[in-house]
Amino acid sequence: MSDRVALGRVHAALVSLPGVRDAAVHVTRDASGGRRIVAHMVTHAPLAEVRAALESRLPSHLVPARFHRVPHIPLLPDGSTDRQALAALTGPEPGATAVEPGTATPAPPPEPGIAIPAPPPETVPLTPQQHTLLLDALAHRGTGRHVEQLDWRWRGPLDTDRFTAAWQSVFDRETVLRAAFDWASGPRLVLHEHAGVEVVRHPPGSVDFDRLRERDRLRGFDLRRPGLLRLNLVDEPHPAGGGPAGARVLLTFHHVMLDGWSVSVLLQEFYRAYLAGGRLPGGERRPDIRDYARWLARQDTAPARDFWSSAIPATTALVLPAVPGPDTGLRGTGRAEARLEAGPADRLRAWAASCAATEAGALQVAWALLLYRAAVTRDPALVGFGVTVPGRGIALDSVERLPGPLMNSLPMTVRVDPATAVPRLLAELCDRALDLASYEWVSLGQIHEWSGRRAQDSLAESLIVFENRRRRFDDLYSALAAQGVGVEPPRTAGVQSLFPISLFAHRDPDGGLALAAVHDRSRLADDDATRLVGQCVRLLRELPRLKGGSATVADALATLADEPRIRMARAPAPAARDAPA
């Protein structure tokens, strides 16, 4: 019997068992060529019961030698199935190891010495948030999903060897940069002793930066290998009027292992290492992701379950900022930008402050109004969207300096009534933000399950990311300048997340408020995305001009009376569930 036929029989028997939601099976071979069948499944049933049931249905040589439970992650907003992700666990990775043209600088080899067998690498469990992102990333390989990029300019001398050595020193210090995923035992995180950094330098004129950035995003990462961060250096021509040569630095990383806050911490360490000649003083730093995983494991989830069970109303909320529309016929990720100029942005901040709130709260008000408007109703209704939280308001020493995937997305639900005063709606959103801050370490998948929703019932279809820029590294910039090096603060292009629309906002250097919608083009056409961001900016400009504390939601919506409603395609139907080969 061929492996394919055998696996098909095992898979069919597994998914027919009560309590088994989805499964994937594959074959491993030992050194002598012997076959072992391994099964991964989404089930709440005890694995001993699953084994016993299969022993009664299958010949002994087809009963899997090993069983692994994969947590059920109900939140896959685009209709992806657990089986698609499970099949990806055992399938080959796409060409994630290809390197862009250029001069790759390998990490320095280990110092020679007596070879001593290394102990097996340490493993730690995944966080619930990582479970959610991992399954979604595996189901969308090759799309650049959850891959974020920063870029900045470097003026003055750039020593590639020193640059690479400095980053390698950071890799050696930070456990998270030497971590990878292993699904043969869980899945779990494997903490490797060593991981080399990838730095590629491109001569002037050899690549187009924007094309390189897009190719590097789509290249993604092999999540089974450590080092989910890499860099490209693109040399720029010498300025025509003289002056120091420059380069653009592109840093690419995966959200399943790092968040933006973490990369800010890593950049500070890199600059210190570069200033020190390429070596970061000190050894491996604690706390690290092991301490975070242990902290999570100690948490009693009962209070969080009680809170989120009551915080998510039984009534289904309005989650789309657009009316249903036809298929767009487009693919890939789009980006639409708009800006609230400095003057109106200052007035918005003053208005929000007069309501004991911030411009982030004002942005949530504007987005809630757009969600309500898309429903084409005059009755009060619940709206729901996601918000990001840093995930660092926890009782763990030095958590603000811990690199890891702590940033989290949480659902925000609020009742919008046309007769309610706008400041009242703003206050309600602020109150909800304070309430959920106590449980910002809980994953969206857990919340979805505790809410009792079906897998296809989304709590949110859009995400608001208000980026509070970390402080500038002025002391490090000054020290670099003393060595003839000038660097800019990094800029982010945003990242495609679990949500079809993610709205990124930050205060720009001129005091304006910059907005960018990163969207799934198969759901939202580029023109509609541009109009949506423009309408959001228009609301932000008009909110401070309304009739003080008496202005209502209806008054605010009236400012968009001449604006067309945005259209958005429905989520694609889940793909057929073929048994994995």
Backbone torsions as a table, in degrees:
resi	resn	phi	psi	omega
1	MET	NA	129.9	-179.5
2	SER	-69.3	159.5	177.4
3	ASP	-58.8	-40.5	-176.8
4	ARG	-62.6	-44.3	179.7
5	VAL	-65.9	-43.2	-179.6
6	ALA	-60.8	-45.7	-179.3
7	LEU	-65.5	-35.9	177.1
8	GLY	-62.0	-39.9	178.8
9	ARG	-67.0	-43.1	-179.5
10	VAL	-64.6	-44.1	-178.8
11	HIS	-61.8	-45.4	-179.7
12	ALA	-61.2	-40.0	178.9
13	ALA	-67.2	-38.9	-178.8
14	LEU	-63.7	-51.6	-173.6
15	VAL	-72.4	-11.7	176.4
16	SER	-84.4	-9.3	-178.1
17	LEU	-76.8	141.0	175.3
18	PRO	-60.4	135.2	176.6
19	GLY	88.9	-8.0	177.0
20	VAL	-97.3	114.2	-175.9
21	ARG	-81.6	-48.6	-177.9
22	ASP	-150.8	159.9	-177.6
23	ALA	-155.6	155.4	170.8
24	ALA	-137.6	141.3	179.8
25	VAL	-129.9	148.5	176.4
26	HIS	-150.9	168.8	-176.2
27	VAL	-111.0	136.3	170.0
28	THR	-117.1	156.9	-179.9
29	ARG	-121.9	137.0	176.1
30	ASP	-87.7	-177.6	-174.5
31	ALA	-60.9	-29.4	-179.1
32	SER	-88.8	0.9	179.7
33	GLY	92.2	2.8	179.9
34	GLY	-67.9	145.3	-176.6
35	ARG	-94.9	134.4	173.4
36	ARG	-128.8	131.8	178.3
37	ILE	-96.1	130.7	-178.9
38	VAL	-119.0	136.2	-177.8
39	ALA	-120.3	133.1	171.0
40	HIS	-113.1	137.6	-177.4
41	MET	-149.8	155.0	171.5
42	VAL	-100.1	108.5	-176.9
43	THR	-158.6	150.2	171.6
44	HIS	-99.9	-4.1	-179.5
45	ALA	-74.3	147.8	174.7
46	PRO	-59.9	138.7	-176.9
47	LEU	-64.2	-29.4	177.4
48	ALA	-63.2	-37.1	178.1
49	GLU	-69.0	-38.3	177.5
50	VAL	-62.3	-44.4	179.2
51	ARG	-61.2	-45.6	-178.5
52	ALA	-61.9	-40.2	179.7
53	ALA	-65.1	-39.3	179.1
54	LEU	-69.2	-35.9	178.6
55	GLU	-61.7	-27.5	178.4
56	SER	-82.9	-11.6	-175.3
57	ARG	-114.3	-20.8	-173.2
58	LEU	-123.5	153.3	170.0
59	PRO	-59.5	151.7	-173.9
60	SER	-58.4	-33.4	-176.6
61	HIS	-74.0	-9.6	178.1
62	LEU	-102.7	-7.5	177.9
63	VAL	-71.4	124.4	-177.9
64	PRO	-54.0	142.4	177.4
65	ALA	-78.0	-25.6	-178.7
66	ARG	-137.9	141.1	178.2
67	PHE	-121.5	136.8	177.4
68	HIS	-131.5	135.9	177.8
69	ARG	-93.2	128.5	173.8
70	VAL	-106.9	127.3	-177.3
71	PRO	-58.9	143.5	175.4
72	HIS	-77.0	117.6	177.8
73	ILE	-109.9	99.0	-174.3
74	PRO	-72.2	-17.7	-174.0
75	LEU	-90.0	95.4	168.9
76	LEU	-130.5	84.4	-164.6
77	PRO	-60.5	-25.0	-175.4
78	ASP	-90.1	8.4	177.8
79	GLY	93.5	1.5	176.9
80	SER	-61.8	145.6	-176.6
81	THR	-101.8	157.3	175.5
82	ASP	-58.3	-36.0	-177.3
83	ARG	-65.5	-36.9	176.9
84	GLN	-58.4	-44.1	179.9
85	ALA	-68.6	-39.1	179.3
86	LEU	-64.2	-40.3	178.2
87	ALA	-63.3	-35.2	179.3
88	ALA	-66.3	-26.5	179.5
89	LEU	-61.9	-32.3	-175.0
90	THR	-106.3	-7.3	-178.1
91	GLY	-86.0	165.1	178.6
92	PRO	-70.0	145.9	176.1
93	GLU	-74.4	148.9	173.8
94	PRO	-66.5	178.1	-175.3
95	GLY	-68.9	69.6	-176.0
96	ALA	-84.8	-1.6	-176.7
97	THR	-102.6	-0.6	179.3
98	ALA	-65.0	141.7	-178.3
99	VAL	-112.9	137.3	178.4
100	GLU	-62.6	153.1	178.1
101	PRO	-57.1	141.3	-179.0
102	GLY	151.4	-169.0	179.2
103	THR	-104.3	105.5	-179.4
104	ALA	-81.7	131.4	177.6
105	THR	-103.3	107.7	-178.4
106	PRO	-71.9	158.6	175.3
107	ALA	-66.5	148.1	179.4
108	PRO	-61.4	140.1	-179.0
109	PRO	-68.0	158.4	177.2
110	PRO	-64.1	150.0	-179.3
111	GLU	-64.6	142.5	-179.1
112	PRO	-65.4	153.4	179.7
113	GLY	173.4	-170.9	179.4
114	ILE	-75.8	129.0	-178.9
115	ALA	-74.9	121.0	177.6
116	ILE	-117.3	127.7	-180.0
117	PRO	-54.1	129.7	-178.5
118	ALA	-78.9	143.0	174.9
119	PRO	-67.1	158.2	177.9
120	PRO	-60.5	143.9	-177.7
121	PRO	-65.0	148.7	177.9
122	GLU	-72.7	146.9	176.5
123	THR	-125.4	151.5	175.8
124	VAL	-136.9	153.7	179.3
125	PRO	-70.4	154.6	174.2
126	LEU	-72.1	151.8	171.2
127	THR	-77.1	157.2	176.5
128	PRO	-56.0	-37.6	178.5
129	GLN	-64.1	-39.6	177.8
130	GLN	-64.7	-37.4	176.1
131	HIS	-56.1	-47.2	-178.9
132	THR	-61.4	-49.8	-177.0
133	LEU	-67.8	-37.4	-178.1
134	LEU	-63.3	-48.5	-180.0
135	LEU	-62.3	-40.6	-179.8
136	ASP	-68.4	-40.3	179.1
137	ALA	-64.5	-40.8	-180.0
138	LEU	-67.7	-33.4	179.1
139	ALA	-75.3	-11.1	-177.5
140	HIS	-131.4	40.5	179.1
141	ARG	-63.9	145.3	179.4
142	GLY	84.0	3.2	-178.5
143	THR	-105.3	-8.4	-175.7
144	GLY	79.5	10.0	-178.3
145	ARG	-65.9	135.5	179.1
146	HIS	68.7	12.7	176.2
147	VAL	-101.0	119.9	-178.8
148	GLU	-111.7	154.0	-177.7
149	GLN	-136.5	142.9	172.0
150	LEU	-121.0	148.5	173.7
151	ASP	-143.4	151.4	177.8
152	TRP	-158.5	164.7	-179.8
153	ARG	-97.8	145.1	179.0
154	TRP	-121.7	117.8	-179.8
155	ARG	-107.8	134.8	178.9
156	GLY	105.3	-171.9	-175.7
157	PRO	-62.9	140.0	178.3
158	LEU	-133.8	104.9	-180.0
159	ASP	-86.8	110.4	-175.8
160	THR	-62.1	-42.6	-179.1
161	ASP	-63.2	-43.5	179.5
162	ARG	-67.1	-40.0	177.6
163	PHE	-59.8	-47.8	-178.5
164	THR	-66.6	-42.9	179.9
165	ALA	-62.2	-38.0	179.3
166	ALA	-64.1	-43.8	177.8
167	TRP	-67.3	-37.6	178.0
168	GLN	-62.6	-35.9	177.0
169	SER	-63.2	-38.2	176.4
170	VAL	-66.4	-41.7	176.7
171	PHE	-59.3	-42.1	-178.9
172	ASP	-65.6	-29.7	-177.0
173	ARG	-83.5	-36.9	-169.6
174	GLU	-100.0	116.4	-179.1
175	THR	-57.6	-38.4	-174.4
176	VAL	-62.2	-29.0	-180.0
177	LEU	-78.8	-9.9	177.4
178	ARG	-110.8	16.7	-177.3
179	ALA	-101.4	148.4	176.7
180	ALA	-145.9	171.9	-177.4
181	PHE	-101.4	139.8	175.6
182	ASP	-130.2	118.5	-178.4
183	TRP	-102.1	5.5	174.9
184	ALA	-73.1	-16.5	-177.5
185	SER	-128.7	26.8	178.4
186	GLY	177.5	-80.3	7.3
187	PRO	-76.3	161.2	178.7
188	ARG	-141.6	168.4	172.9
189	LEU	-91.1	131.2	175.6
190	VAL	-104.7	126.6	-177.7
191	LEU	-100.7	103.8	-176.3
192	HIS	-81.8	155.1	178.4
193	GLU	-72.6	-31.3	-176.0
194	HIS	-143.6	144.1	171.7
195	ALA	-146.8	131.9	179.8
196	GLY	-88.3	142.7	178.2
197	VAL	-84.6	144.5	176.2
198	GLU	-103.5	118.9	175.6
199	VAL	-127.4	124.4	179.3
200	VAL	-120.3	128.5	179.3
201	ARG	-109.3	133.8	-176.3
202	HIS	-114.4	128.8	178.5
203	PRO	-64.4	160.3	179.7
204	PRO	-56.3	134.0	175.9
205	GLY	77.9	0.9	-175.9
206	SER	-83.7	-23.1	-179.9
207	VAL	-141.5	151.7	169.8
208	ASP	-86.3	126.8	-171.7
209	PHE	-62.6	-44.2	-177.7
210	ASP	-63.9	-40.1	178.5
211	ARG	-67.9	-39.8	177.0
212	LEU	-60.4	-44.4	-179.4
213	ARG	-60.0	-43.9	-179.2
214	GLU	-68.0	-41.8	178.7
215	ARG	-63.5	-39.7	-178.0
216	ASP	-70.1	-33.0	176.1
217	ARG	-66.6	-46.4	-178.9
218	LEU	-69.9	-25.3	177.4
219	ARG	-59.8	-36.1	177.8
220	GLY	66.2	-155.9	-178.0
221	PHE	-139.5	149.9	167.9
222	ASP	-84.0	106.9	-172.8
223	LEU	-70.7	-6.8	177.1
224	ARG	-85.8	-6.2	-177.3
225	ARG	-116.1	141.6	-179.4
226	PRO	-71.5	162.5	177.9
227	GLY	93.1	57.6	-177.7
228	LEU	-86.4	46.0	176.6
229	LEU	-155.1	133.8	178.6
230	ARG	-146.6	167.7	-174.4
231	LEU	-136.4	146.0	170.8
232	ASN	-123.1	138.4	175.5
233	LEU	-115.5	121.6	-178.6
234	VAL	-114.1	108.0	180.0
235	ASP	-68.5	141.0	177.7
236	GLU	-105.6	152.4	178.4
237	PRO	-61.6	155.3	175.4
238	HIS	-62.1	137.6	179.1
239	PRO	-58.8	141.1	-178.0
240	ALA	-61.0	-34.6	-178.1
241	GLY	-90.2	12.6	-177.9
242	GLY	91.4	-178.6	-178.3
243	GLY	106.0	172.1	-175.3
244	PRO	-70.3	146.0	174.5
245	ALA	-67.5	162.5	-178.8
246	GLY	-139.7	173.3	177.1
247	ALA	-147.6	155.3	172.1
248	ARG	-105.2	133.0	-179.5
249	VAL	-103.5	130.3	176.0
250	LEU	-117.2	118.7	178.5
251	LEU	-112.1	123.8	-177.5
252	THR	-118.8	132.9	-179.8
253	PHE	-146.2	166.9	-176.8
254	HIS	-109.2	133.5	-176.8
255	HIS	-69.6	-16.5	179.7
256	VAL	-70.7	-14.2	179.7
257	MET	-120.9	-24.8	-175.5
258	LEU	-140.4	155.5	169.9
259	ASP	-120.6	175.9	-176.7
260	GLY	-61.4	-38.6	177.5
261	TRP	-59.2	-44.3	-178.7
262	SER	-61.3	-42.7	-178.7
263	VAL	-65.5	-32.5	174.5
264	SER	-61.6	-41.5	176.7
265	VAL	-63.3	-43.7	-178.9
266	LEU	-65.2	-36.7	178.8
267	LEU	-63.8	-40.1	176.5
268	GLN	-59.9	-42.1	179.4
269	GLU	-65.6	-40.2	178.9
270	PHE	-60.6	-46.0	-179.1
271	TYR	-62.5	-39.4	177.4
272	ARG	-62.7	-41.3	179.5
273	ALA	-66.6	-40.7	-180.0
274	TYR	-63.6	-42.4	179.0
275	LEU	-64.8	-27.5	-179.6
276	ALA	-89.3	14.7	176.8
277	GLY	90.5	5.7	176.6
278	GLY	113.7	4.5	-178.4
279	ARG	-132.1	124.6	179.5
280	LEU	-82.3	121.6	-179.3
281	PRO	-67.6	149.5	179.0
282	GLY	95.2	165.2	-178.9
283	GLY	-98.2	-160.1	-179.3
284	GLU	-59.7	136.6	-172.8
285	ARG	-95.9	141.4	170.3
286	ARG	-122.9	151.0	0.3
287	PRO	-73.0	161.7	176.2
288	ASP	-139.0	-164.0	-174.4
289	ILE	-64.7	-22.8	175.5
290	ARG	-65.6	-43.0	179.5
291	ASP	-65.9	-37.9	178.6
292	TYR	-66.0	-42.5	178.8
293	ALA	-62.4	-39.6	179.2
294	ARG	-69.3	-37.4	177.2
295	TRP	-61.2	-45.2	178.7
296	LEU	-61.6	-40.6	-177.9
297	ALA	-64.4	-25.3	-178.8
298	ARG	-83.8	-9.7	-174.0
299	GLN	-76.9	136.8	173.4
300	ASP	-82.7	115.1	-175.9
301	THR	-83.0	-5.7	-177.7
302	ALA	-60.3	-48.3	177.6
303	PRO	-61.2	-38.9	178.6
304	ALA	-65.0	-40.8	178.6
305	ARG	-61.9	-43.4	179.7
306	ASP	-62.5	-43.7	-178.6
307	PHE	-62.8	-51.8	-174.8
308	TRP	-71.6	-28.5	176.7
309	SER	-63.2	-34.9	178.9
310	SER	-88.6	-26.4	-177.4
311	ALA	-74.6	-24.1	179.6
312	ILE	-99.4	107.8	-177.5
313	PRO	-61.8	153.4	178.6
314	ALA	-66.6	-29.3	179.0
315	THR	-70.5	134.6	178.8
316	THR	-67.5	131.8	-178.0
317	ALA	-88.2	159.7	172.1
318	LEU	-79.1	122.5	-171.8
319	VAL	-120.8	-6.6	-178.0
320	LEU	-102.5	129.0	177.3
321	PRO	-84.2	27.4	-176.3
322	ALA	-157.1	158.2	176.0
323	VAL	-82.6	153.5	178.6
324	PRO	-58.5	136.3	-178.2
325	GLY	-136.6	178.4	-179.3
326	PRO	-74.4	168.7	174.6
327	ASP	-58.8	140.9	-178.7
328	THR	-80.0	-25.7	-175.5
329	GLY	73.3	13.1	-176.8
330	LEU	-110.2	166.8	177.3
331	ARG	-138.3	164.0	174.0
332	GLY	88.4	-167.7	-176.7
333	THR	-110.2	134.5	177.0
334	GLY	-112.8	167.1	179.4
335	ARG	-143.0	125.5	178.0
336	ALA	-122.4	134.4	-173.9
337	GLU	-123.4	151.8	172.8
338	ALA	-155.2	165.1	-175.7
339	ARG	-143.2	136.5	170.3
340	LEU	-94.8	118.5	-173.5
341	GLU	-62.4	166.4	-172.8
342	ALA	-58.3	-44.6	-178.6
343	GLY	-61.1	-55.8	176.8
344	PRO	-60.8	-33.0	178.8
345	ALA	-66.2	-39.1	176.8
346	ASP	-63.7	-41.2	178.3
347	ARG	-65.1	-36.0	178.1
348	LEU	-64.8	-42.7	179.6
349	ARG	-64.6	-40.9	179.5
350	ALA	-64.9	-40.8	178.9
351	TRP	-64.4	-45.3	179.3
352	ALA	-62.6	-40.9	179.9
353	ALA	-64.0	-35.2	178.3
354	SER	-65.9	-18.5	176.7
355	CYS	-103.0	15.9	-179.0
356	ALA	59.4	40.0	-179.3
357	ALA	-135.8	-176.3	-179.5
358	THR	-121.9	172.9	177.5
359	GLU	-65.4	-25.6	174.8
360	ALA	-63.6	-41.4	176.0
361	GLY	-64.6	-38.6	177.9
362	ALA	-63.4	-37.9	177.5
363	LEU	-63.7	-39.0	177.5
364	GLN	-64.8	-37.2	176.1
365	VAL	-60.7	-48.4	-178.5
366	ALA	-60.3	-41.2	-178.6
367	TRP	-69.6	-39.6	176.9
368	ALA	-61.0	-38.6	178.3
369	LEU	-65.0	-38.7	178.6
370	LEU	-67.6	-38.0	176.4
371	LEU	-63.5	-43.4	179.7
372	TYR	-65.0	-43.2	-178.2
373	ARG	-60.9	-35.6	-177.9
374	ALA	-67.2	-19.8	-178.6
375	ALA	-78.6	-13.1	179.1
376	VAL	51.9	58.7	178.6
377	THR	-139.0	158.9	174.1
378	ARG	-111.9	-0.8	179.9
379	ASP	-88.3	155.0	173.5
380	PRO	-58.7	145.4	-177.6
381	ALA	-153.8	153.9	174.1
382	LEU	-84.1	138.2	172.0
383	VAL	-122.6	151.8	-178.2
384	GLY	-139.6	138.8	176.5
385	PHE	-151.9	166.8	179.5
386	GLY	-96.0	150.2	173.7
387	VAL	-130.7	149.2	176.7
388	THR	-94.3	145.5	175.0
389	VAL	-129.5	148.7	-176.9
390	PRO	-67.4	-23.1	-180.0
391	GLY	72.4	15.1	-176.0
392	ARG	-111.7	9.4	175.9
393	GLY	-88.7	50.4	-177.6
394	ILE	-119.3	160.4	-176.8
395	ALA	-84.2	68.8	176.6
396	LEU	-133.3	121.5	-175.9
397	ASP	-56.3	135.0	176.0
398	SER	60.2	27.0	-178.5
399	VAL	-63.6	-25.0	-179.8
400	GLU	-68.8	-15.2	179.2
401	ARG	-108.2	10.7	-174.1
402	LEU	-93.7	117.3	175.3
403	PRO	-78.8	131.7	179.8
404	GLY	169.8	178.1	-177.5
405	PRO	-86.9	66.4	-176.7
406	LEU	-90.0	-27.4	180.0
407	MET	-60.4	141.1	-170.5
408	ASN	-137.0	157.9	175.3
409	SER	-115.1	128.5	-177.3
410	LEU	-126.7	150.6	-179.6
411	PRO	-80.9	139.2	175.9
412	MET	-119.2	122.4	179.7
413	THR	-123.2	133.0	-178.4
414	VAL	-146.3	148.4	178.8
415	ARG	-89.1	126.6	178.9
416	VAL	-108.5	121.2	179.5
417	ASP	-120.9	125.4	-178.8
418	PRO	-55.5	-26.5	-178.1
419	ALA	-86.7	-7.1	-178.2
420	THR	-75.3	139.8	174.9
421	ALA	-66.2	139.6	-178.8
422	VAL	-58.2	-43.7	177.0
423	PRO	-59.0	-30.8	177.6
424	ARG	-66.9	-42.5	176.9
425	LEU	-62.1	-41.7	177.2
426	LEU	-60.3	-42.7	179.8
427	ALA	-64.7	-38.7	179.7
428	GLU	-65.0	-40.5	177.9
429	LEU	-65.4	-39.7	177.6
430	CYS	-63.6	-41.4	178.5
431	ASP	-61.7	-41.9	179.8
432	ARG	-66.3	-37.2	178.0
433	ALA	-63.2	-39.4	177.6
434	LEU	-66.4	-39.0	-178.5
435	ASP	-64.5	-44.7	-175.3
436	LEU	-77.1	-11.9	-179.4
437	ALA	-62.6	-25.9	-179.5
438	SER	-72.1	-17.7	-176.2
439	TYR	-129.0	39.3	-176.8
440	GLU	-75.3	-5.3	178.5
441	TRP	-89.9	-4.3	-179.4
442	VAL	-83.1	137.5	-176.9
443	SER	-80.3	158.2	178.5
444	LEU	-64.4	-33.1	177.4
445	GLY	-64.6	-41.2	176.9
446	GLN	-63.0	-44.2	-179.1
447	ILE	-62.0	-41.9	179.4
448	HIS	-60.1	-43.4	-179.6
449	GLU	-67.1	-43.2	-178.9
450	TRP	-66.8	-26.7	-178.5
451	SER	-73.1	-13.4	-179.2
452	GLY	80.3	9.0	-179.8
453	ARG	-73.1	154.3	170.7
454	ARG	-71.9	159.9	-177.2
455	ALA	-58.4	-34.2	-176.9
456	GLN	-85.6	-3.1	179.4
457	ASP	-92.7	103.6	-175.1
458	SER	-81.2	140.0	173.4
459	LEU	-81.9	-20.3	-178.7
460	ALA	-159.5	144.3	175.2
461	GLU	-120.2	2.8	178.3
462	SER	-143.6	157.5	-176.0
463	LEU	-134.5	134.8	174.6
464	ILE	-105.3	124.8	179.6
465	VAL	-119.7	103.6	176.0
466	PHE	-96.3	111.4	-172.0
467	GLU	-87.9	105.1	171.9
468	ASN	-83.1	101.3	-175.2
469	ARG	-58.6	131.6	175.7
470	ARG	-65.6	158.6	-176.0
471	ARG	-61.8	150.0	175.3
472	ARG	-66.5	149.7	179.7
473	PHE	-89.7	61.1	-170.8
474	ASP	-58.1	-39.1	180.0
475	ASP	-66.0	-38.8	178.3
476	LEU	-71.4	-39.0	177.5
477	TYR	-61.1	-40.1	179.4
478	SER	-65.5	-41.1	179.2
479	ALA	-65.8	-37.9	176.0
480	LEU	-66.2	-41.3	179.6
481	ALA	-60.0	-33.9	178.3
482	ALA	-64.8	-21.1	176.7
483	GLN	-100.5	13.8	176.6
484	GLY	82.0	16.4	-176.9
485	VAL	-113.1	130.9	173.1
486	GLY	-118.2	131.5	179.0
487	VAL	-129.1	148.4	177.9
488	GLU	-95.5	157.1	169.5
489	PRO	-61.9	141.6	-178.3
490	PRO	-70.5	151.8	176.6
491	ARG	-115.3	144.8	178.6
492	THR	-110.5	146.7	178.7
493	ALA	-96.9	0.0	-175.6
494	GLY	84.6	167.3	-174.3
495	VAL	-139.6	141.0	174.3
496	GLN	-76.3	125.8	-173.1
497	SER	-112.8	-159.7	175.8
498	LEU	-63.7	-19.7	-170.0
499	PHE	-100.1	144.8	177.8
500	PRO	-62.7	-26.9	178.5
501	ILE	-133.4	127.9	171.7
502	SER	-123.1	124.2	-179.0
503	LEU	-102.0	113.6	-179.6
504	PHE	-100.0	136.1	179.7
505	ALA	-137.1	141.4	173.5
506	HIS	-156.3	155.7	176.1
507	ARG	-80.4	124.2	-177.3
508	ASP	-86.6	170.9	-175.2
509	PRO	-59.4	-23.8	-179.3
510	ASP	-88.9	2.7	179.3
511	GLY	91.6	-0.8	175.9
512	GLY	-79.8	174.2	177.3
513	LEU	-114.6	112.9	-178.6
514	ALA	-93.9	131.7	178.5
515	LEU	-120.1	144.1	175.5
516	ALA	-146.0	129.0	176.1
517	ALA	-102.6	117.5	172.8
518	VAL	-96.4	120.2	-168.2
519	HIS	-135.2	156.0	174.4
520	ASP	-80.4	113.1	-174.0
521	ARG	-69.3	-17.8	175.9
522	SER	-73.9	-17.8	179.1
523	ARG	-103.7	-36.0	-173.3
524	LEU	-133.7	118.4	179.7
525	ALA	-68.2	157.7	-175.8
526	ASP	-60.9	-42.2	-179.2
527	ASP	-64.5	-41.0	178.9
528	ASP	-66.9	-37.4	177.2
529	ALA	-62.9	-41.4	178.3
530	THR	-62.4	-43.6	178.9
531	ARG	-65.1	-37.9	-178.8
532	LEU	-63.3	-46.0	179.0
533	VAL	-66.4	-37.5	177.7
534	GLY	-63.3	-39.8	178.0
535	GLN	-67.0	-35.3	176.9
536	CYS	-63.6	-44.7	178.0
537	VAL	-62.6	-39.5	179.8
538	ARG	-62.8	-41.9	176.8
539	LEU	-62.7	-43.1	180.0
540	LEU	-62.2	-34.0	179.0
541	ARG	-72.6	-34.2	-174.4
542	GLU	-85.8	-26.0	-175.0
543	LEU	-53.9	-46.8	-179.6
544	PRO	-68.3	-15.7	-177.4
545	ARG	-89.0	-8.1	-177.5
546	LEU	-69.7	175.7	-170.6
547	LYS	-77.0	61.2	174.7
548	GLY	54.4	-139.1	-176.0
549	GLY	-74.5	-10.8	-177.7
550	SER	-93.9	-8.1	-179.0
551	ALA	-66.4	136.9	-176.2
552	THR	-105.0	171.8	173.9
553	VAL	-57.9	-41.0	178.8
554	ALA	-61.0	-39.1	177.5
555	ASP	-62.1	-43.3	-179.5
556	ALA	-64.6	-43.1	-179.5
557	LEU	-66.3	-28.2	179.8
558	ALA	-62.6	-24.6	179.5
559	THR	-69.1	-14.2	178.1
560	LEU	-105.4	14.7	-174.0
561	ALA	-58.1	-31.0	-177.8
562	ASP	-92.3	3.4	-177.5
563	GLU	-92.9	138.2	176.5
564	PRO	-71.5	152.1	175.6
565	ARG	-78.2	146.0	-177.9
566	ILE	-80.5	144.4	177.1
567	ARG	-109.2	144.3	-176.9
568	MET	-142.8	130.9	-179.8
569	ALA	-72.2	152.2	177.4
570	ARG	-71.1	158.7	177.9
571	ALA	-63.5	142.3	179.3
572	PRO	-65.6	151.0	177.6
573	ALA	-66.4	146.5	177.9
574	PRO	-57.5	146.1	178.8
575	ALA	-68.2	158.7	179.1
576	ALA	-60.8	143.8	-174.6
577	ARG	-94.1	78.5	176.9
578	ASP	-78.5	149.1	176.3
579	ALA	-67.6	136.8	179.5
580	PRO	-65.1	142.4	-179.1
581	ALA	-75.4	NA	NA
